[in-house]
Amino acid sequence: MSAAALAELFRRHHGDLVRLATVMLRNRETAEDVVQDVFAAVQKRSAKLVQPDAALPYLRAAVLNRCRSVLRRQVLAQRFGALRDVDFGLDHLSAEADVIRAEERRQVLAALAALPRRRREVLVLRYYVGLSEAEIARTLGISQGTVKSAAARGIAALARKLEED
């Protein structure tokens, strides 16, 4: 992949990838760092990415993988007392994300965060990023049937949780 093609990918999809990471991490600054790290890593290996069609799904998967790594580090830090009383950076979100902080969305994000990782990722990719079942399956490396069942179970769990609140 040429540097120009990678720059075009960055220009067209940077915002969407940051939003994806923000929903997963609930912290805008960390999300921006994750996406930047992914693009830097891809830039180093851009010669190996010869299929332009596969670049965006690859970037989404790479962002999700980096988000998982960040979340794992946060859990470990919490276990060892390094992050006491963490609010996941909700007070430091951008103006764009302030809209998300409206009460209804706050409840949805809290319920979403309580879901198991796979269900959360499927729902975020489907309803926040707008991917099809086939695109989600490629991004996560799972079957479309698994995407459907994870989405159905995730939505049912969200509905139960939001009815309780």
Secondary structure as GFF3:
##gff-version 3
##sequence-region A 1 165
A	DSSP	alpha_helix	3	25	.	.	.	ID=ss1
A	DSSP	alpha_helix	28	44	.	.	.	ID=ss2
A	DSSP	three_ten_helix	46	48	.	.	.	ID=ss3
A	DSSP	alpha_helix	52	79	.	.	.	ID=ss4
A	DSSP	three_ten_helix	90	92	.	.	.	ID=ss5
A	DSSP	alpha_helix	95	100	.	.	.	ID=ss6
A	DSSP	alpha_helix	103	113	.	.	.	ID=ss7
A	DSSP	alpha_helix	117	123	.	.	.	ID=ss8
A	DSSP	pi_helix	124	128	.	.	.	ID=ss9
A	DSSP	alpha_helix	133	140	.	.	.	ID=ss10
A	DSSP	alpha_helix	144	164	.	.	.	ID=ss11
###
